[in-house]
Every structure is written in C-alpha cells, then in structure tokens.
Amino acid sequence: MALVALVAMSFSVPSKAQFVVKEQGTIQEQIKNSSLFYEEEVDPIISEMLDYASKFKGVRYHLGATGPNRFDCSGFTYYVFAHFGYKLDRTSSQQAESGKVVAKNELQPGDLVFFNGRRIDGNRVGHVGIVTKADNENETFEFIHASSSRGVMVSKSTETYYDRRYIKACRMIEKKEPEIFGADYMFDVRMLEMTDTLEWIK
C-alpha cells in the first residue's frame, strides 16, 4: 500500500509555482546591495552596469578621452559597456547606428539615448547617454552621461536642453528572461527519483 502511494506521488505533475527557476548567484546578491539603480524588473546585468557607471559620477569631461580619469560622452558609454564585454563603436554617431532602435515609450534601463550636440542640427548626433530610469507612460527618462560642462552626471529628459535635442534611442543589450524548467523536465527528474526508490526497496 505504501509503495502504491509512493508511485502516485512520484507521477504527480508540479504546478507552475513549483517550477525551479535558475538564480543569478553572486551577481544577484551584489545587485541587491546596490543603493542606486537596483530595481527588481531590471535585468541583473543591466543593473550592475548602471551601478558601475554611477561610480564615475563627477569624473571630468575631456574631448576624446575614454577613461577612467577623463571621458567624453561616447568614451564613457564605450568604457562602461566594454567593462561588461560589449564592444561599442567609438563615436556617438557610430553608436547611434548600432543596436535596435527603440521608441521613446518603450525605453528600458541600459538603452542608449542620442541627442544633438551644442547646436540643434536636425538628426546629427552629437551626444549620448545611458538610460537609468524610464517612465514610458509619460515618455520621459533619466540618463547617466559625460556632460561637457559638469562631467559624468545623471540628467532628465525633461530638462529643456535635452528635450529640444533628443533624436533617438538604441538597445544594445536585450533583457534576458529567467530560464524555467518546465513540466517535462520535472517529470523526467521524478521518474529517475522513483526508479532509485524502487531499486532501494528491492
């Protein structure tokens, strides 16, 4: 009788809530300790990237510099992405031609946003930053960038200077969904467990 009950339990298919989700390990633990940019809905790698970028706040601007003691705008994005293994083109205009173009109401943290430079000149890209927060309902965002006047800092898209100069956004890193083991995998595992149990009973 006990054997029949054991077999029945072994063949039961787990509910969705019981599926095993892979954890992010030490990276996830590090992100939870971040007090700046961590949000649960943000991909852990993007969160770590934004937290890393924030460490350079206040670093001075210098045309043509790629860090870590001086940056220009595209040098900053180039340096931050390179730290995580993503090689961007060197200039803001080149970076604007890479990745997936994203609408203003679909922005995510980690996207690159592009602006005119000091002069408002059509679609001529002259500045770039990394989105840190996005309010897609209102089509506004915050971004970290190397400003020519104040160095690395966080600004808002609602500021007149940037609102008038916004051109486009591009996504360089797609958000990774957590890997979930489904019912077929769990069924196979339970079959193996049941086989081991029956062998032990023999």
C-alpha positions in Angstrom: 0.0 0.0 0.0 2.8 2.4 0.9 4.5 1.5 -2.4 1.3 2.5 -4.4 1.1 5.8 -2.6 4.8 6.5 -3.3 4.3 5.8 -7.0 1.2 8.0 -7.2 3.1 10.9 -5.6 6.1 10.4 -7.9 3.9 10.7 -11.0 2.1 13.9 -9.9 3.0 16.9 -12.1 4.0 20.0 -10.2 2.1 23.3 -10.5 3.7 26.3 -12.2 4.6 27.7 -8.9 6.7 24.7 -8.2 8.9 25.1 -11.2 12.6 25.6 -10.5 13.9 29.0 -11.5 17.7 29.4 -12.0 19.1 32.0 -9.6 21.7 34.6 -10.7 24.1 33.7 -7.9 26.7 36.2 -6.7 25.7 38.8 -9.2 22.2 38.9 -7.9 23.5 39.2 -4.4 25.7 42.1 -5.4 22.9 43.9 -7.1 20.7 43.7 -4.1 23.3 45.5 -2.1 23.3 48.4 -4.6 21.5 51.5 -3.3 21.5 53.4 -6.6 19.9 51.7 -9.5 18.6 48.3 -8.5 15.0 47.5 -9.4 13.6 44.0 -9.5 12.2 44.3 -13.1 15.6 45.3 -14.4 17.9 42.6 -15.8 20.7 41.9 -13.2 23.5 42.6 -15.7 21.9 46.0 -16.7 21.6 46.9 -13.0 25.2 46.0 -12.4 26.2 48.1 -15.4 24.3 51.1 -14.2 25.7 50.8 -10.7 29.2 50.5 -12.2 28.6 53.6 -14.3 27.5 55.6 -11.3 30.9 55.1 -9.7 32.3 57.6 -12.2 29.9 60.4 -11.3 31.9 63.6 -11.1 34.7 62.4 -13.3 35.6 65.4 -15.6 34.9 65.7 -19.3 37.7 65.7 -21.8 37.2 65.6 -25.6 38.5 62.3 -27.0 39.0 60.7 -23.5 37.9 57.1 -22.9 38.5 56.9 -19.1 38.8 56.1 -16.4 40.1 59.5 -15.2 38.5 61.6 -18.0 35.7 60.9 -20.5 33.9 62.4 -23.4 30.3 61.3 -23.9 30.9 58.3 -26.2 34.1 57.5 -24.5 32.0 57.0 -21.3 29.5 54.7 -22.9 32.3 52.8 -24.7 34.2 52.3 -21.5 31.2 51.2 -19.4 29.9 48.7 -21.9 33.4 47.4 -22.6 33.8 46.5 -18.9 30.9 44.0 -19.4 32.3 42.6 -22.6 30.2 44.7 -25.1 32.3 46.5 -27.7 30.6 49.6 -29.0 31.8 51.8 -31.8 33.9 54.8 -30.6 31.8 57.9 -31.5 28.2 58.8 -30.6 27.2 59.0 -34.3 28.6 55.5 -34.9 26.9 54.1 -31.7 23.6 55.6 -33.0 23.8 53.3 -36.0 24.2 50.2 -33.9 21.7 48.1 -31.9 18.0 48.1 -32.1 16.1 51.4 -32.5 13.7 51.8 -29.6 10.6 54.1 -29.4 10.6 56.7 -26.7 7.6 55.0 -25.0 9.5 51.6 -24.9 12.7 52.6 -23.3 14.4 50.4 -20.7 17.4 51.0 -18.4 20.6 50.3 -20.3 19.4 51.7 -23.6 21.5 54.4 -25.2 19.9 57.8 -25.9 21.2 60.2 -28.5 21.0 64.0 -28.8 22.2 66.9 -31.0 25.3 68.5 -29.7 25.6 72.1 -28.6 23.9 73.1 -31.9 20.4 71.9 -32.8 21.1 70.4 -36.2 18.4 68.1 -37.5 19.3 64.4 -36.8 23.0 65.0 -36.5 24.1 63.0 -33.4 26.5 64.8 -31.1 25.8 63.4 -27.6 25.0 60.0 -26.0 24.0 58.7 -22.5 22.7 55.5 -20.8 19.1 55.3 -19.6 18.9 54.7 -15.8 15.1 55.1 -15.4 12.3 55.2 -17.9 8.7 56.4 -17.5 7.2 55.1 -20.7 3.7 56.3 -19.9 4.9 59.9 -20.0 7.7 59.2 -22.4 10.3 60.6 -20.1 13.6 59.1 -18.8 16.7 59.8 -16.8 20.2 59.0 -18.1 23.8 59.0 -17.0 26.3 60.6 -19.3 29.5 62.6 -19.6 28.4 66.2 -19.8 30.9 68.7 -21.3 30.1 71.2 -18.6 29.8 69.0 -15.4 31.4 65.7 -16.2 29.7 62.4 -15.5 26.2 63.0 -14.1 22.6 62.0 -14.2 20.2 64.2 -16.1 16.5 64.1 -17.0 14.9 64.2 -20.5 12.5 66.8 -19.3 15.3 69.4 -19.0 14.8 71.9 -21.7 18.3 71.5 -23.1 17.9 67.7 -23.7 14.2 67.8 -24.5 14.9 70.0 -27.5 17.9 67.9 -28.7 16.6 64.4 -28.3 17.0 62.3 -31.5 16.6 58.6 -30.9 17.4 55.6 -28.7 19.0 52.2 -29.4 19.1 49.0 -27.4 22.4 47.3 -27.3 21.6 44.5 -24.8 18.3 42.6 -24.8 16.8 41.8 -21.5 17.3 38.1 -20.5 14.3 36.2 -19.3 14.9 33.8 -16.4 15.3 30.2 -17.5 12.4 28.0 -16.3 12.4 24.2 -16.2 9.0 23.0 -17.3 6.8 20.1 -16.5 8.6 17.7 -18.9 11.9 18.3 -17.2 10.4 17.9 -13.7 8.6 14.7 -14.8 11.9 13.2 -16.0 13.6 14.1 -12.7 10.8 12.5 -10.7 10.9 9.3 -12.9 14.6 9.0 -12.0 13.9 9.6 -8.3 11.1 6.9 -8.4 13.4 4.4 -10.1 16.1 4.9 -7.5 13.5 4.5 -4.7 12.1 1.2 -6.2 15.7 -0.1 -6.6 16.3 0.7 -2.9 13.1 -1.1 -1.8 14.2 -4.2 -3.7 
